[in-house]
Amino acid sequence: AKASAGRQSPSHPVTRYVYTLNGSGLAVGRTFAAVLENYQQSDGTVKIPE
């Protein structure tokens, strides 16, 4: 959240960091499933283009 410039209420004098769930906000499990679904070959292998 530091990289995304998370802010806090100016009335709160103590610096506290905000947190994000799943790291970058990307749902890793769903993203991985989507990659497998889109690039899986008929023989079961996964070929991801560069």
mmCIF entry with sequence, helices, sheets and N, C-alpha, C, O atoms, coordinates in Angstrom:
data_MODEL
# 
_entry.id   MODEL 
# 
_entity.id                         1 
_entity.type                       polymer 
_entity.pdbx_number_of_molecules   1 
# 
_entity_poly.entity_id                      1 
_entity_poly.type                           'polypeptide(L)' 
_entity_poly.nstd_linkage                   no 
_entity_poly.nstd_monomer                   no 
_entity_poly.pdbx_seq_one_letter_code       AKASAGRQSPSHPVTRYVYTLNGSGLAVGRTFAAVLENYQQSDGTVKIPE 
_entity_poly.pdbx_seq_one_letter_code_can   AKASAGRQSPSHPVTRYVYTLNGSGLAVGRTFAAVLENYQQSDGTVKIPE 
_entity_poly.pdbx_strand_id                 A 
# 
loop_
_entity_poly_seq.entity_id 
_entity_poly_seq.num 
_entity_poly_seq.mon_id 
_entity_poly_seq.hetero 
1 1  ALA n 
1 2  LYS n 
1 3  ALA n 
1 4  SER n 
1 5  ALA n 
1 6  GLY n 
1 7  ARG n 
1 8  GLN n 
1 9  SER n 
1 10 PRO n 
1 11 SER n 
1 12 HIS n 
1 13 PRO n 
1 14 VAL n 
1 15 THR n 
1 16 ARG n 
1 17 TYR n 
1 18 VAL n 
1 19 TYR n 
1 20 THR n 
1 21 LEU n 
1 22 ASN n 
1 23 GLY n 
1 24 SER n 
1 25 GLY n 
1 26 LEU n 
1 27 ALA n 
1 28 VAL n 
1 29 GLY n 
1 30 ARG n 
1 31 THR n 
1 32 PHE n 
1 33 ALA n 
1 34 ALA n 
1 35 VAL n 
1 36 LEU n 
1 37 GLU n 
1 38 ASN n 
1 39 TYR n 
1 40 GLN n 
1 41 GLN n 
1 42 SER n 
1 43 ASP n 
1 44 GLY n 
1 45 THR n 
1 46 VAL n 
1 47 LYS n 
1 48 ILE n 
1 49 PRO n 
1 50 GLU n 
# 
_struct_asym.id          A 
_struct_asym.entity_id   1 
# 
loop_
_struct_conf.conf_type_id 
_struct_conf.id 
_struct_conf.pdbx_PDB_helix_id 
_struct_conf.beg_label_comp_id 
_struct_conf.beg_label_asym_id 
_struct_conf.beg_label_seq_id 
_struct_conf.pdbx_beg_PDB_ins_code 
_struct_conf.end_label_comp_id 
_struct_conf.end_label_asym_id 
_struct_conf.end_label_seq_id 
_struct_conf.pdbx_end_PDB_ins_code 
_struct_conf.beg_auth_comp_id 
_struct_conf.beg_auth_asym_id 
_struct_conf.beg_auth_seq_id 
_struct_conf.end_auth_comp_id 
_struct_conf.end_auth_asym_id 
_struct_conf.end_auth_seq_id 
_struct_conf.pdbx_PDB_helix_class 
_struct_conf.details 
_struct_conf.pdbx_PDB_helix_length 
HELX_P HELX_P1 AA1 ASN A 22 ? GLY A 25 ? ASN A 22 GLY A 25 1 ? 4  
HELX_P HELX_P2 AA2 VAL A 28 ? TYR A 39 ? VAL A 28 TYR A 39 1 ? 12 
# 
_struct_conf_type.id          HELX_P 
_struct_conf_type.criteria    ? 
_struct_conf_type.reference   ? 
# 
loop_
_atom_site.group_PDB 
_atom_site.id 
_atom_site.type_symbol 
_atom_site.label_atom_id 
_atom_site.label_alt_id 
_atom_site.label_comp_id 
_atom_site.label_asym_id 
_atom_site.label_entity_id 
_atom_site.label_seq_id 
_atom_site.pdbx_PDB_ins_code 
_atom_site.Cartn_x 
_atom_site.Cartn_y 
_atom_site.Cartn_z 
_atom_site.occupancy 
_atom_site.B_iso_or_equiv 
_atom_site.pdbx_formal_charge 
_atom_site.auth_seq_id 
_atom_site.auth_comp_id 
_atom_site.auth_asym_id 
_atom_site.auth_atom_id 
_atom_site.pdbx_PDB_model_num 
ATOM 1   N N  . ALA A 1 1  ? 0.822  -1.188  0.000   1.00 0.00 ? 1  ALA A N  1 
ATOM 2   C CA . ALA A 1 1  ? 0.000  0.000   0.000   1.00 0.00 ? 1  ALA A CA 1 
ATOM 3   C C  . ALA A 1 1  ? 0.863  1.246   0.000   1.00 0.00 ? 1  ALA A C  1 
ATOM 4   O O  . ALA A 1 1  ? 0.415  2.313   -0.420  1.00 0.00 ? 1  ALA A O  1 
ATOM 5   N N  . LYS A 1 2  ? 2.096  1.121   0.467   1.00 0.00 ? 2  LYS A N  1 
ATOM 6   C CA . LYS A 1 2  ? 2.961  2.301   0.431   1.00 0.00 ? 2  LYS A CA 1 
ATOM 7   C C  . LYS A 1 2  ? 3.178  2.749   -1.009  1.00 0.00 ? 2  LYS A C  1 
ATOM 8   O O  . LYS A 1 2  ? 3.171  3.947   -1.290  1.00 0.00 ? 2  LYS A O  1 
ATOM 9   N N  . ALA A 1 3  ? 3.368  1.811   -1.917  1.00 0.00 ? 3  ALA A N  1 
ATOM 10  C CA . ALA A 1 3  ? 3.603  2.155   -3.312  1.00 0.00 ? 3  ALA A CA 1 
ATOM 11  C C  . ALA A 1 3  ? 2.370  2.758   -3.966  1.00 0.00 ? 3  ALA A C  1 
ATOM 12  O O  . ALA A 1 3  ? 2.495  3.532   -4.915  1.00 0.00 ? 3  ALA A O  1 
ATOM 13  N N  . SER A 1 4  ? 1.186  2.419   -3.479  1.00 0.00 ? 4  SER A N  1 
ATOM 14  C CA . SER A 1 4  ? -0.035 2.968   -4.062  1.00 0.00 ? 4  SER A CA 1 
ATOM 15  C C  . SER A 1 4  ? -0.489 4.238   -3.347  1.00 0.00 ? 4  SER A C  1 
ATOM 16  O O  . SER A 1 4  ? -1.605 4.706   -3.570  1.00 0.00 ? 4  SER A O  1 
ATOM 17  N N  . ALA A 1 5  ? 0.355  4.793   -2.500  1.00 0.00 ? 5  ALA A N  1 
ATOM 18  C CA . ALA A 1 5  ? 0.102  6.058   -1.805  1.00 0.00 ? 5  ALA A CA 1 
ATOM 19  C C  . ALA A 1 5  ? -1.160 6.015   -0.964  1.00 0.00 ? 5  ALA A C  1 
ATOM 20  O O  . ALA A 1 5  ? -1.991 6.920   -1.049  1.00 0.00 ? 5  ALA A O  1 
ATOM 21  N N  . GLY A 1 6  ? -1.316 4.976   -0.152  1.00 0.00 ? 6  GLY A N  1 
ATOM 22  C CA . GLY A 1 6  ? -2.458 4.894   0.758   1.00 0.00 ? 6  GLY A CA 1 
ATOM 23  C C  . GLY A 1 6  ? -2.389 6.037   1.760   1.00 0.00 ? 6  GLY A C  1 
ATOM 24  O O  . GLY A 1 6  ? -1.317 6.348   2.279   1.00 0.00 ? 6  GLY A O  1 
ATOM 25  N N  . ARG A 1 7  ? -3.506 6.651   2.026   1.00 0.00 ? 7  ARG A N  1 
ATOM 26  C CA . ARG A 1 7  ? -3.547 7.814   2.919   1.00 0.00 ? 7  ARG A CA 1 
ATOM 27  C C  . ARG A 1 7  ? -4.375 7.533   4.165   1.00 0.00 ? 7  ARG A C  1 
ATOM 28  O O  . ARG A 1 7  ? -5.174 6.598   4.215   1.00 0.00 ? 7  ARG A O  1 
ATOM 29  N N  . GLN A 1 8  ? -4.158 8.360   5.146   1.00 0.00 ? 8  GLN A N  1 
ATOM 30  C CA . GLN A 1 8  ? -4.863 8.250   6.417   1.00 0.00 ? 8  GLN A CA 1 
ATOM 31  C C  . GLN A 1 8  ? -5.463 9.615   6.731   1.00 0.00 ? 8  GLN A C  1 
ATOM 32  O O  . GLN A 1 8  ? -5.010 10.633  6.208   1.00 0.00 ? 8  GLN A O  1 
ATOM 33  N N  . SER A 1 9  ? -6.453 9.631   7.562   1.00 0.00 ? 9  SER A N  1 
ATOM 34  C CA . SER A 1 9  ? -7.113 10.880  7.952   1.00 0.00 ? 9  SER A CA 1 
ATOM 35  C C  . SER A 1 9  ? -6.103 11.865  8.533   1.00 0.00 ? 9  SER A C  1 
ATOM 36  O O  . SER A 1 9  ? -5.310 11.483  9.394   1.00 0.00 ? 9  SER A O  1 
ATOM 37  N N  . PRO A 1 10 ? -6.108 13.130  8.085   1.00 0.00 ? 10 PRO A N  1 
ATOM 38  C CA . PRO A 1 10 ? -5.154 14.112  8.620   1.00 0.00 ? 10 PRO A CA 1 
ATOM 39  C C  . PRO A 1 10 ? -5.368 14.419  10.104  1.00 0.00 ? 10 PRO A C  1 
ATOM 40  O O  . PRO A 1 10 ? -4.475 14.964  10.753  1.00 0.00 ? 10 PRO A O  1 
ATOM 41  N N  . SER A 1 11 ? -6.525 14.080  10.645  1.00 0.00 ? 11 SER A N  1 
ATOM 42  C CA . SER A 1 11 ? -6.776 14.339  12.060  1.00 0.00 ? 11 SER A CA 1 
ATOM 43  C C  . SER A 1 11 ? -6.084 13.322  12.969  1.00 0.00 ? 11 SER A C  1 
ATOM 44  O O  . SER A 1 11 ? -6.049 13.499  14.187  1.00 0.00 ? 11 SER A O  1 
ATOM 45  N N  . HIS A 1 12 ? -5.538 12.264  12.381  1.00 0.00 ? 12 HIS A N  1 
ATOM 46  C CA . HIS A 1 12 ? -4.859 11.220  13.157  1.00 0.00 ? 12 HIS A CA 1 
ATOM 47  C C  . HIS A 1 12 ? -3.352 11.505  13.116  1.00 0.00 ? 12 HIS A C  1 
ATOM 48  O O  . HIS A 1 12 ? -2.748 11.389  12.050  1.00 0.00 ? 12 HIS A O  1 
ATOM 49  N N  . PRO A 1 13 ? -2.727 11.872  14.240  1.00 0.00 ? 13 PRO A N  1 
ATOM 50  C CA . PRO A 1 13 ? -1.323 12.297  14.236  1.00 0.00 ? 13 PRO A CA 1 
ATOM 51  C C  . PRO A 1 13 ? -0.299 11.171  14.074  1.00 0.00 ? 13 PRO A C  1 
ATOM 52  O O  . PRO A 1 13 ? 0.855  11.446  13.748  1.00 0.00 ? 13 PRO A O  1 
ATOM 53  N N  . VAL A 1 14 ? -0.682 9.932   14.288  1.00 0.00 ? 14 VAL A N  1 
ATOM 54  C CA . VAL A 1 14 ? 0.266  8.817   14.231  1.00 0.00 ? 14 VAL A CA 1 
ATOM 55  C C  . VAL A 1 14 ? 0.291  8.243   12.818  1.00 0.00 ? 14 VAL A C  1 
ATOM 56  O O  . VAL A 1 14 ? -0.757 7.988   12.226  1.00 0.00 ? 14 VAL A O  1 
ATOM 57  N N  . THR A 1 15 ? 1.508  8.040   12.276  1.00 0.00 ? 15 THR A N  1 
ATOM 58  C CA . THR A 1 15 ? 1.641  7.439   10.951  1.00 0.00 ? 15 THR A CA 1 
ATOM 59  C C  . THR A 1 15 ? 1.360  5.953   11.047  1.00 0.00 ? 15 THR A C  1 
ATOM 60  O O  . THR A 1 15 ? 2.022  5.234   11.795  1.00 0.00 ? 15 THR A O  1 
ATOM 61  N N  . ARG A 1 16 ? 0.383  5.496   10.293  1.00 0.00 ? 16 ARG A N  1 
ATOM 62  C CA . ARG A 1 16 ? 0.055  4.073   10.232  1.00 0.00 ? 16 ARG A CA 1 
ATOM 63  C C  . ARG A 1 16 ? -0.083 3.698   8.766   1.00 0.00 ? 16 ARG A C  1 
ATOM 64  O O  . ARG A 1 16 ? -0.618 4.471   7.970   1.00 0.00 ? 16 ARG A O  1 
ATOM 65  N N  . TYR A 1 17 ? 0.395  2.519   8.412   1.00 0.00 ? 17 TYR A N  1 
ATOM 66  C CA . TYR A 1 17 ? 0.317  2.067   7.032   1.00 0.00 ? 17 TYR A CA 1 
ATOM 67  C C  . TYR A 1 17 ? -0.979 1.314   6.785   1.00 0.00 ? 17 TYR A C  1 
ATOM 68  O O  . TYR A 1 17 ? -1.479 0.606   7.659   1.00 0.00 ? 17 TYR A O  1 
ATOM 69  N N  . VAL A 1 18 ? -1.509 1.476   5.592   1.00 0.00 ? 18 VAL A N  1 
ATOM 70  C CA . VAL A 1 18 ? -2.687 0.708   5.205   1.00 0.00 ? 18 VAL A CA 1 
ATOM 71  C C  . VAL A 1 18 ? -2.200 -0.579  4.549   1.00 0.00 ? 18 VAL A C  1 
ATOM 72  O O  . VAL A 1 18 ? -1.094 -0.616  4.009   1.00 0.00 ? 18 VAL A O  1 
ATOM 73  N N  . TYR A 1 19 ? -2.998 -1.615  4.589   1.00 0.00 ? 19 TYR A N  1 
ATOM 74  C CA . TYR A 1 19 ? -2.595 -2.910  4.055   1.00 0.00 ? 19 TYR A CA 1 
ATOM 75  C C  . TYR A 1 19 ? -3.542 -3.348  2.952   1.00 0.00 ? 19 TYR A C  1 
ATOM 76  O O  . TYR A 1 19 ? -4.728 -3.016  2.962   1.00 0.00 ? 19 TYR A O  1 
ATOM 77  N N  . THR A 1 20 ? -3.004 -4.093  2.008   1.00 0.00 ? 20 THR A N  1 
ATOM 78  C CA . THR A 1 20 ? -3.833 -4.652  0.948   1.00 0.00 ? 20 THR A CA 1 
ATOM 79  C C  . THR A 1 20 ? -3.874 -6.156  1.103   1.00 0.00 ? 20 THR A C  1 
ATOM 80  O O  . THR A 1 20 ? -2.929 -6.763  1.605   1.00 0.00 ? 20 THR A O  1 
ATOM 81  N N  . LEU A 1 21 ? -4.951 -6.746  0.677   1.00 0.00 ? 21 LEU A N  1 
ATOM 82  C CA . LEU A 1 21 ? -5.095 -8.188  0.711   1.00 0.00 ? 21 LEU A CA 1 
ATOM 83  C C  . LEU A 1 21 ? -4.602 -8.745  -0.617  1.00 0.00 ? 21 LEU A C  1 
ATOM 84  O O  . LEU A 1 21 ? -4.817 -8.116  -1.653  1.00 0.00 ? 21 LEU A O  1 
ATOM 85  N N  . ASN A 1 22 ? -3.959 -9.885  -0.620  1.00 0.00 ? 22 ASN A N  1 
ATOM 86  C CA . ASN A 1 22 ? -3.429 -10.526 -1.825  1.00 0.00 ? 22 ASN A CA 1 
ATOM 87  C C  . ASN A 1 22 ? -2.302 -9.714  -2.465  1.00 0.00 ? 22 ASN A C  1 
ATOM 88  O O  . ASN A 1 22 ? -2.180 -9.706  -3.690  1.00 0.00 ? 22 ASN A O  1 
ATOM 89  N N  . GLY A 1 23 ? -1.509 -9.057  -1.697  1.00 0.00 ? 23 GLY A N  1 
ATOM 90  C CA . GLY A 1 23 ? -0.338 -8.361  -2.211  1.00 0.00 ? 23 GLY A CA 1 
ATOM 91  C C  . GLY A 1 23 ? -0.663 -7.140  -3.041  1.00 0.00 ? 23 GLY A C  1 
ATOM 92  O O  . GLY A 1 23 ? -0.751 -6.036  -2.503  1.00 0.00 ? 23 GLY A O  1 
ATOM 93  N N  . SER A 1 24 ? -0.843 -7.309  -4.329  1.00 0.00 ? 24 SER A N  1 
ATOM 94  C CA . SER A 1 24 ? -1.060 -6.172  -5.221  1.00 0.00 ? 24 SER A CA 1 
ATOM 95  C C  . SER A 1 24 ? -2.527 -5.960  -5.546  1.00 0.00 ? 24 SER A C  1 
ATOM 96  O O  . SER A 1 24 ? -2.850 -5.175  -6.437  1.00 0.00 ? 24 SER A O  1 
ATOM 97  N N  . GLY A 1 25 ? -3.398 -6.625  -4.862  1.00 0.00 ? 25 GLY A N  1 
ATOM 98  C CA . GLY A 1 25 ? -4.814 -6.496  -5.175  1.00 0.00 ? 25 GLY A CA 1 
ATOM 99  C C  . GLY A 1 25 ? -5.245 -7.458  -6.260  1.00 0.00 ? 25 GLY A C  1 
ATOM 100 O O  . GLY A 1 25 ? -6.402 -7.454  -6.681  1.00 0.00 ? 25 GLY A O  1 
ATOM 101 N N  . LEU A 1 26 ? -4.320 -8.280  -6.711  1.00 0.00 ? 26 LEU A N  1 
ATOM 102 C CA . LEU A 1 26 ? -4.610 -9.265  -7.745  1.00 0.00 ? 26 LEU A CA 1 
ATOM 103 C C  . LEU A 1 26 ? -4.943 -10.586 -7.066  1.00 0.00 ? 26 LEU A C  1 
ATOM 104 O O  . LEU A 1 26 ? -4.163 -11.085 -6.255  1.00 0.00 ? 26 LEU A O  1 
ATOM 105 N N  . ALA A 1 27 ? -6.081 -11.144 -7.392  1.00 0.00 ? 27 ALA A N  1 
ATOM 106 C CA . ALA A 1 27 ? -6.472 -12.423 -6.799  1.00 0.00 ? 27 ALA A CA 1 
ATOM 107 C C  . ALA A 1 27 ? -5.635 -13.521 -7.448  1.00 0.00 ? 27 ALA A C  1 
ATOM 108 O O  . ALA A 1 27 ? -5.935 -13.968 -8.555  1.00 0.00 ? 27 ALA A O  1 
ATOM 109 N N  . VAL A 1 28 ? -4.600 -13.944 -6.763  1.00 0.00 ? 28 VAL A N  1 
ATOM 110 C CA . VAL A 1 28 ? -3.622 -14.874 -7.329  1.00 0.00 ? 28 VAL A CA 1 
ATOM 111 C C  . VAL A 1 28 ? -4.259 -16.184 -7.761  1.00 0.00 ? 28 VAL A C  1 
ATOM 112 O O  . VAL A 1 28 ? -3.958 -16.687 -8.844  1.00 0.00 ? 28 VAL A O  1 
ATOM 113 N N  . GLY A 1 29 ? -5.124 -16.740 -6.945  1.00 0.00 ? 29 GLY A N  1 
ATOM 114 C CA . GLY A 1 29 ? -5.757 -18.014 -7.289  1.00 0.00 ? 29 GLY A CA 1 
ATOM 115 C C  . GLY A 1 29 ? -6.581 -17.928 -8.559  1.00 0.00 ? 29 GLY A C  1 
ATOM 116 O O  . GLY A 1 29 ? -6.498 -18.805 -9.419  1.00 0.00 ? 29 GLY A O  1 
ATOM 117 N N  . ARG A 1 30 ? -7.377 -16.871 -8.679  1.00 0.00 ? 30 ARG A N  1 
ATOM 118 C CA . ARG A 1 30 ? -8.207 -16.708 -9.879  1.00 0.00 ? 30 ARG A CA 1 
ATOM 119 C C  . ARG A 1 30 ? -7.367 -16.402 -11.107 1.00 0.00 ? 30 ARG A C  1 
ATOM 120 O O  . ARG A 1 30 ? -7.682 -16.858 -12.207 1.00 0.00 ? 30 ARG A O  1 
ATOM 121 N N  . THR A 1 31 ? -6.297 -15.628 -10.927 1.00 0.00 ? 31 THR A N  1 
ATOM 122 C CA . THR A 1 31 ? -5.414 -15.308 -12.048 1.00 0.00 ? 31 THR A CA 1 
ATOM 123 C C  . THR A 1 31 ? -4.727 -16.564 -12.555 1.00 0.00 ? 31 THR A C  1 
ATOM 124 O O  . THR A 1 31 ? -4.632 -16.775 -13.764 1.00 0.00 ? 31 THR A O  1 
ATOM 125 N N  . PHE A 1 32 ? -4.247 -17.400 -11.642 1.00 0.00 ? 32 PHE A N  1 
ATOM 126 C CA . PHE A 1 32 ? -3.587 -18.648 -12.020 1.00 0.00 ? 32 PHE A CA 1 
ATOM 127 C C  . PHE A 1 32 ? -4.560 -19.567 -12.755 1.00 0.00 ? 32 PHE A C  1 
ATOM 128 O O  . PHE A 1 32 ? -4.196 -20.179 -13.759 1.00 0.00 ? 32 PHE A O  1 
ATOM 129 N N  . ALA A 1 33 ? -5.784 -19.665 -12.265 1.00 0.00 ? 33 ALA A N  1 
ATOM 130 C CA . ALA A 1 33 ? -6.796 -20.499 -12.920 1.00 0.00 ? 33 ALA A CA 1 
ATOM 131 C C  . ALA A 1 33 ? -7.095 -19.983 -14.319 1.00 0.00 ? 33 ALA A C  1 
ATOM 132 O O  . ALA A 1 33 ? -7.269 -20.777 -15.244 1.00 0.00 ? 33 ALA A O  1 
ATOM 133 N N  . ALA A 1 34 ? -7.159 -18.668 -14.488 1.00 0.00 ? 34 ALA A N  1 
ATOM 134 C CA . ALA A 1 34 ? -7.429 -18.088 -15.806 1.00 0.00 ? 34 ALA A CA 1 
ATOM 135 C C  . ALA A 1 34 ? -6.294 -18.379 -16.782 1.00 0.00 ? 34 ALA A C  1 
ATOM 136 O O  . ALA A 1 34 ? -6.539 -18.663 -17.955 1.00 0.00 ? 34 ALA A O  1 
ATOM 137 N N  . VAL A 1 35 ? -5.052 -18.309 -16.304 1.00 0.00 ? 35 VAL A N  1 
ATOM 138 C CA . VAL A 1 35 ? -3.901 -18.625 -17.162 1.00 0.00 ? 35 VAL A CA 1 
ATOM 139 C C  . VAL A 1 35 ? -3.959 -20.085 -17.593 1.00 0.00 ? 35 VAL A C  1 
ATOM 140 O O  . VAL A 1 35 ? -3.745 -20.396 -18.765 1.00 0.00 ? 35 VAL A O  1 
ATOM 141 N N  . LEU A 1 36 ? -4.246 -20.980 -16.654 1.00 0.00 ? 36 LEU A N  1 
ATOM 142 C CA . LEU A 1 36 ? -4.341 -22.400 -16.998 1.00 0.00 ? 36 LEU A CA 1 
ATOM 143 C C  . LEU A 1 36 ? -5.455 -22.652 -18.011 1.00 0.00 ? 36 LEU A C  1 
ATOM 144 O O  . LEU A 1 36 ? -5.265 -23.409 -18.964 1.00 0.00 ? 36 LEU A O  1 
ATOM 145 N N  . GLU A 1 37 ? -6.606 -22.030 -17.815 1.00 0.00 ? 37 GLU A N  1 
ATOM 146 C CA . GLU A 1 37 ? -7.733 -22.234 -18.723 1.00 0.00 ? 37 GLU A CA 1 
ATOM 147 C C  . GLU A 1 37 ? -7.437 -21.722 -20.124 1.00 0.00 ? 37 GLU A C  1 
ATOM 148 O O  . GLU A 1 37 ? -7.854 -22.336 -21.107 1.00 0.00 ? 37 GLU A O  1 
ATOM 149 N N  . ASN A 1 38 ? -6.726 -20.614 -20.229 1.00 0.00 ? 38 ASN A N  1 
ATOM 150 C CA . ASN A 1 38 ? -6.488 -20.003 -21.532 1.00 0.00 ? 38 ASN A CA 1 
ATOM 151 C C  . ASN A 1 38 ? -5.319 -20.599 -22.303 1.00 0.00 ? 38 ASN A C  1 
ATOM 152 O O  . ASN A 1 38 ? -5.305 -20.535 -23.532 1.00 0.00 ? 38 ASN A O  1 
ATOM 153 N N  . TYR A 1 39 ? -4.345 -21.172 -21.618 1.00 0.00 ? 39 TYR A N  1 
ATOM 154 C CA . TYR A 1 39 ? -3.146 -21.655 -22.303 1.00 0.00 ? 39 TYR A CA 1 
ATOM 155 C C  . TYR A 1 39 ? -2.919 -23.154 -22.189 1.00 0.00 ? 39 TYR A C  1 
ATOM 156 O O  . TYR A 1 39 ? -1.849 -23.641 -22.556 1.00 0.00 ? 39 TYR A O  1 
ATOM 157 N N  . GLN A 1 40 ? -3.900 -23.895 -21.687 1.00 0.00 ? 40 GLN A N  1 
ATOM 158 C CA . GLN A 1 40 ? -3.738 -25.338 -21.571 1.00 0.00 ? 40 GLN A CA 1 
ATOM 159 C C  . GLN A 1 40 ? -3.920 -25.985 -22.936 1.00 0.00 ? 40 GLN A C  1 
ATOM 160 O O  . GLN A 1 40 ? -4.862 -25.667 -23.662 1.00 0.00 ? 40 GLN A O  1 
ATOM 161 N N  . GLN A 1 41 ? -3.014 -26.894 -23.281 1.00 0.00 ? 41 GLN A N  1 
ATOM 162 C CA . GLN A 1 41 ? -3.052 -27.614 -24.548 1.00 0.00 ? 41 GLN A CA 1 
ATOM 163 C C  . GLN A 1 41 ? -3.939 -28.852 -24.406 1.00 0.00 ? 41 GLN A C  1 
ATOM 164 O O  . GLN A 1 41 ? -4.313 -29.228 -23.296 1.00 0.00 ? 41 GLN A O  1 
ATOM 165 N N  . SER A 1 42 ? -4.268 -29.473 -25.518 1.00 0.00 ? 42 SER A N  1 
ATOM 166 C CA . SER A 1 42 ? -5.146 -30.647 -25.491 1.00 0.00 ? 42 SER A CA 1 
ATOM 167 C C  . SER A 1 42 ? -4.524 -31.836 -24.755 1.00 0.00 ? 42 SER A C  1 
ATOM 168 O O  . SER A 1 42 ? -5.245 -32.695 -24.247 1.00 0.00 ? 42 SER A O  1 
ATOM 169 N N  . ASP A 1 43 ? -3.177 -31.890 -24.695 1.00 0.00 ? 43 ASP A N  1 
ATOM 170 C CA . ASP A 1 43 ? -2.521 -32.999 -23.988 1.00 0.00 ? 43 ASP A CA 1 
ATOM 171 C C  . ASP A 1 43 ? -2.341 -32.711 -22.490 1.00 0.00 ? 43 ASP A C  1 
ATOM 172 O O  . ASP A 1 43 ? -1.760 -33.526 -21.774 1.00 0.00 ? 43 ASP A O  1 
ATOM 173 N N  . GLY A 1 44 ? -2.835 -31.560 -22.011 1.00 0.00 ? 44 GLY A N  1 
ATOM 174 C CA . GLY A 1 44 ? -2.774 -31.233 -20.593 1.00 0.00 ? 44 GLY A CA 1 
ATOM 175 C C  . GLY A 1 44 ? -1.628 -30.325 -20.198 1.00 0.00 ? 44 GLY A C  1 
ATOM 176 O O  . GLY A 1 44 ? -1.605 -29.819 -19.076 1.00 0.00 ? 44 GLY A O  1 
ATOM 177 N N  . THR A 1 45 ? -0.672 -30.104 -21.095 1.00 0.00 ? 45 THR A N  1 
ATOM 178 C CA . THR A 1 45 ? 0.426  -29.193 -20.780 1.00 0.00 ? 45 THR A CA 1 
ATOM 179 C C  . THR A 1 45 ? -0.056 -27.750 -20.900 1.00 0.00 ? 45 THR A C  1 
ATOM 180 O O  . THR A 1 45 ? -1.096 -27.475 -21.498 1.00 0.00 ? 45 THR A O  1 
ATOM 181 N N  . VAL A 1 46 ? 0.713  -26.845 -20.325 1.00 0.00 ? 46 VAL A N  1 
ATOM 182 C CA . VAL A 1 46 ? 0.379  -25.421 -20.390 1.00 0.00 ? 46 VAL A CA 1 
ATOM 183 C C  . VAL A 1 46 ? 1.512  -24.714 -21.114 1.00 0.00 ? 46 VAL A C  1 
ATOM 184 O O  . VAL A 1 46 ? 2.667  -24.792 -20.695 1.00 0.00 ? 46 VAL A O  1 
ATOM 185 N N  . LYS A 1 47 ? 1.183  -24.023 -22.206 1.00 0.00 ? 47 LYS A N  1 
ATOM 186 C CA . LYS A 1 47 ? 2.180  -23.313 -23.002 1.00 0.00 ? 47 LYS A CA 1 
ATOM 187 C C  . LYS A 1 47 ? 1.802  -21.836 -23.016 1.00 0.00 ? 47 LYS A C  1 
ATOM 188 O O  . LYS A 1 47 ? 0.829  -21.439 -23.657 1.00 0.00 ? 47 LYS A O  1 
ATOM 189 N N  . ILE A 1 48 ? 2.581  -21.033 -22.307 1.00 0.00 ? 48 ILE A N  1 
ATOM 190 C CA . ILE A 1 48 ? 2.309  -19.598 -22.197 1.00 0.00 ? 48 ILE A CA 1 
ATOM 191 C C  . ILE A 1 48 ? 3.236  -18.853 -23.155 1.00 0.00 ? 48 ILE A C  1 
ATOM 192 O O  . ILE A 1 48 ? 4.455  -18.994 -23.058 1.00 0.00 ? 48 ILE A O  1 
ATOM 193 N N  . PRO A 1 49 ? 2.683  -18.064 -24.077 1.00 0.00 ? 49 PRO A N  1 
ATOM 194 C CA . PRO A 1 49 ? 3.533  -17.320 -25.013 1.00 0.00 ? 49 PRO A CA 1 
ATOM 195 C C  . PRO A 1 49 ? 4.313  -16.211 -24.304 1.00 0.00 ? 49 PRO A C  1 
ATOM 196 O O  . PRO A 1 49 ? 3.891  -15.711 -23.261 1.00 0.00 ? 49 PRO A O  1 
ATOM 197 N N  . GLU A 1 50 ? 5.435  -15.842 -24.872 1.00 0.00 ? 50 GLU A N  1 
ATOM 198 C CA . GLU A 1 50 ? 6.255  -14.773 -24.270 1.00 0.00 ? 50 GLU A CA 1 
ATOM 199 C C  . GLU A 1 50 ? 5.636  -13.424 -24.501 1.00 0.00 ? 50 GLU A C  1 
ATOM 200 O O  . GLU A 1 50 ? 6.184  -12.411 -24.068 1.00 0.00 ? 50 GLU A O  1 
# 
